[in-house]
Amino acid sequence: MKLKFSQRKGYKPIPTPLAKDSISIDLRNSLWNVLDMFIWRSDNFLGYFNRHPGIEKFSHTLWWEYFKQPIDTIPLNSDRILQIIREYFFSCNWYEFYDYLEHILEYKFDYPVEPEVLTLMVNHVLEGELAAYRFVDGIFTEITDKQEVEMIESALSSTDFPSVTAHLRRALELLSDHKKPDYRNSIKESISAVESIAQIITGNSKATLGDALKILEKSINLHNALKEGFTKIYGYTSDKGGIRHAMLEEPNLTIADAKYFLLTCTSFINYLKSKM
């Protein structure tokens, strides 16, 4: 984000980069404007005479699934519904904000809302406002580098290997849970994704990652250093042969640990795919 003249001269504060536990008013305003352009201003959403089913269907899922409120408390006037949606958007806590935005972005509207363009615009705003999160595969996750986002999106968009994709998606979900992240199991899922692609390539669904890597070393000329590296990484998360690395017994695993494994395993998976 380019600093304004007043910020460069010290008259206004510089935004805190990559703030993980706060939402600036500038970020809320900018993301609301994106939703306003793509959703709220649509005639298909509000409709004419305040009676279009677009907002009625959306408000039912919002009250029922997100607010957990009786649906008979939904106002009959669409302008009032949008006012409530707006009030919550600008008043909720930062972690509720990301939950709320996830719910809105994942809702399947009946009329044309281009999800790819909407996601692109949301991530563009998050990047411009120096937020610590990006919207990847339906969830907000603490991944801030553009290349990292693109690499994970590429792996998750593949439909050729559903078991691999499922493990990676689960690793991302566990890492990105704002209320109760599970870094230990996120790491295990990342490694399981590598094991799954290795089993597919070798044609042996029962092979451990260690066994599969030995086969890949010969069948696809996998460099010995890569094989040895992932054999050791596998040992960090495997009970095979009584191996249990102290890292997974460590109670203070952080997002940095889980993120490292997710990115490393995703990169290795993409590499193995290119060798097929």
N, C-alpha and C positions, 0 to 999 in steps of 0.2 A: 504494500500500500504506500503510495506517495504521500509524504508528510506535507501538510499545509504550511503556508508561510508562517502563520502564528505559532505552529508547533515547532518549526525549525528555529524560530526566534525565542522560544521559551515562554510565550504568552499563554499558550494552552498546553495541557499535558499530552504527552505522547501515549497512544493506546498501549496497554499492557499486552505484549505479544504472547500468543498461545495460552491465554488464560483458560484454565481447565475447570474452574469452579465458580464462574461468573458469566453473566451475559450483559454486555454494554447496551445502552439505549440505542446507540447507532446500529448495532447488529440487529436488535429487535425491529427497529424501524425499517431497515433495508430488507429483512426477510419478510416482513409484513407486506412491503411494496411488491415483492416477487409474487406472493400469494394473491395480492390484490389484482395484479395484472393477469395472472394465469387462471385464477379461480373466482374470486369474489365478484369481480366486475362482469363476469359472464352473464348474459341474459338467460343462459341455460341453468345457471345456479340460482340467481334471485328470481328471475322470470318477471312476468308482467302481473300486476295486481296482487303481488306478494303470494301467489299460489302455485308456483312452479314446484313440481315434485323433487327437483334436484336438491334444494336445500332441505326439504322435508326428509328425504332418505338419509342425507348426510347427518342431519341433526339427530335422527333416531340412533344411528350407530355411535355418535359422539356421546349422547346422554347415557346410552345403555352400556357401551363398551369402555368408554374412557372416563366420563364423569361419574359413572355408577349411580346415576340418579333416575328416578321414575320418569318414564317417557311422557306421562301425562302432565309433567311440569314444563314441557317444551312450549314456548310461546307460539301462538298462532300466527304472529306477524313475523315475516322473514327478516325485516330490518332489525327487530328486537333480537332474533336469533343471532344475527351477525354481530350485533353489539355485544352480546354475551361472549361469543367466540373471541372477539377483539379484546374485551376486558381481561379475559383469562390469559390471552397471549402476552399482554403487556404487564401482568401482575404476578404470574406464577414464578416459582423458584427456578433457578437455572437448570436443574436436572429435570424438573417437571416440564420445562420449556422444550427440551430435546425429546422427551417422551411425547409431548403434545404434537410437536412438529412431525415426528415419525408417524403418528397416527394419521395426520392430515395427508402426508405425502404418500402413504401406503393405501389410502382409501381409493377404491375403484369407482371413479365417477362414470356416470352413464353417458356423458357427453365428452367430446374430444378434449382431453387434457394431455398434452404430450409429455409423458413421464421423463423421457430422456432429456428434453429441453429444460423441464422444470428442475430436475436434479442438477443439470449443468449450471443453471442460474443460482440455485441454492448454494452449491459448492463454490461458485464464483464469489458470492457474497461472503461466505465463511472465510475464504482465502483472503479477500480484500480487507476484511475487518480483523484479520490476524487471530481468528478463532482456532481452538485446538482440535476441532472435530470436523469430520467430513462425512457426507452421506454416501455410504457404500453398500450396495446390495440390500437396500431396505432398512439399514440401521446406521445410526451415528456412531462413529468410531474414532478413537484418538490416533489418527494417522494424518499427518499434516503435509507430507511431501507429495507433490503432484505425481512423481514417478512411482511412488509407493502405492498410491491410490490406483493408478492405471494398471500396475502389475497385478494387484489383487482382483480388481474388476475383471481383468482378462481371464484370470484363472477361474473365477466364480461364474463367468458367463458361458463357460464351456459346458455343453450338454453331452459330450462324448464319454465322459467318465463320471457318472452320477455319484458313485461312492466317494471319489476323491473330492468332488465339489461339496458333498455333504459334510465331510470332515472339516474342510476349510471354512465353510459357512458356520459350522458349530464353533470352531476355534475363534472366529471373529465375533460371534454372539457372546461367548463367554468372556472374551477380552473387553467387550464394549458395554457390558451391563453396567449402567450408571449407578445402580443401587447396590448391587452385590457382584462385582466382577470375580471371576474364578480363573485366576491366572494359571494355576497348576493344571487344571483340566484343559484349558485352552492350549497349553504347550503339548499335552498328550494328544489332542486332536490334530494339531499341526503335524506331529510326527506320524500319526496314523494315516494322514493324507499321503505322506511320502511312501509309507509302507504299502498303501493301497495301489498307487500308481506303479510301484515296483512289482507288485504281484501281477498286475495286469500285463505289464511288458514282458515279464518272464513266463507268463502263462501258468503260474503256480499260485493258486489262491490261498494255500496254506503256508507259504514261505514267510519266514520272519524277514524283517528288513535287512538284517545282517546277512542272511542266506541269499536274499534276492540281489543285494549289492555285489556279492561275489560273482553271481551269474552275469550281472550287467557289466561288470568290469571286463569280461571277455566278449559278451555278445554285442555291446554297443561301444566298446573301447572306452569305457568309463575310466577316467584318470584315477590312478591309485590314490592320489591325495584326496580327491573328492570322496572316493569310497571309504577311506580311512576316517575322514572327517565326519561323515554321516554315520558311520559305524559307532563312533564315539558319542555322537549326539544321541543316537538311538539308546545307548547305554544309560543316558541321563534319565530316560523315561520308561525303561523296560525292567520288568521283573525277571526276564529270561536269564537263566543260569544264575539266579540269585543276585543279579546286579541291581543295585538301587543307589544311584548317585545322590550324594548329600544335597544336591541342589533342590531336588523335589521333596526333600524332608525339611527344607528351609521354610519356616513359617512366613518369612517376609519377602516372598516373591512379588515383583512389581510389574507394572504394565510394560516397563522397558524389557523385562525378561520375556514376557509373553509376545510382545511385539517383535522382538528379535527372532524368536522361533517362527512366528507366522510369516514374516517377510523372508527369512532364510529358506523355510520349507517351500513357500510359494515359488520362490525363484528357482529352487532345485527342481520342483515339479514341472515348471515351464521349460526348464532345460531338458529334462527327460522326455517330455512330449516332443521336443524338436528333434530328438534322436530316433523317434519311431518311424 
